[in-house]
Amino acid sequence: MSDDVILQVQELIESANASLKTAHALLRQMTGVTDTDRERIITRASNIATAVAASGKVVEGVFDGQNMVDALGQTYPVPANYASKSKLVEGDGMKLTITDEGKFIYKQIAPTRRRTAVGVLLQEDGQYKVLAEGKAYRVLLASVTFYRAEIGDQVTVLLPEDMEAKWGAVENVLPKHIAQAAARASVGASSDDGELSPRVEK
C-alpha cells in the first residue's frame, strides 16, 4: 500500500469520525436523549488515540468494565479471563492488535488512576455485584470464579479515581467465615477452634 493511499485512508477516517460526532450532537439536540456513560467512554477513547491505525490492524479505545470501546463507539469484546487477571478498571486505555490470522491481542496502554473500596459480594438479577460505599458495583464472573468467592465474602475492588463507575475490578477476597472469625476475635469472642481468640494480658 502506497503512502498516498495510507494518507487518504487516514483522512477518510478523520472525516468519518468528525461526521459521526456531528450527527450524535444533532441527534441529542433533536431528541434530548443522551447516553452519558457511553459518551464519556467514547470521549476518553478519542482523547487517548486515533481510532484505527493506517494498517487497519490496530484499534485503540477504553475499557468500559466489560468491553473495549473505540472513539467511533465501536465495541470490542475483551476476554473476561484477561480482564480479570489484569485487574482492568473502567476507564483504562487499551490497544487491540488484530493479527493476520484473525487473533485479537489486547494490551493495557493508559491505565486510569485507581482507588480501592471494600464491600460484600452479592448476587442481584443473576449478576455478581459488590456492595461498597452504598453502591452495588458489577464484577466479572471470571473474577468471582478465579478467587472462588462466595456470596457474603468480603471483597476489595479497584475503582477509577476520577469518574463514577458501574464496574469494579476484584483485587482481593476475604472469605466470610474468616472475616466473621476476625470480627468475633476483635470483640473478645473466641472462635470454635480457639485459633483466632485474642490473648489475655496477665
Secondary structure, DSSP 8 states (H G I E B T S, - for coil): --HHHHHHHHHHHHHHHHHHHHHHHHHHHHH----HHHHHHHHHHHHHS-SB-TTSSEEEEEE-SSEEEETT--EEE--HHHHHHTT--TT-EEEEEE-TT--EEEEEEE---EEEEEEEEEEETTEEEEEETTEEEE--HHHHHHTT--TT-EEEEEEESSS--SB-EEEEEE-HHHHHHHHHHHTT---SSSTT------
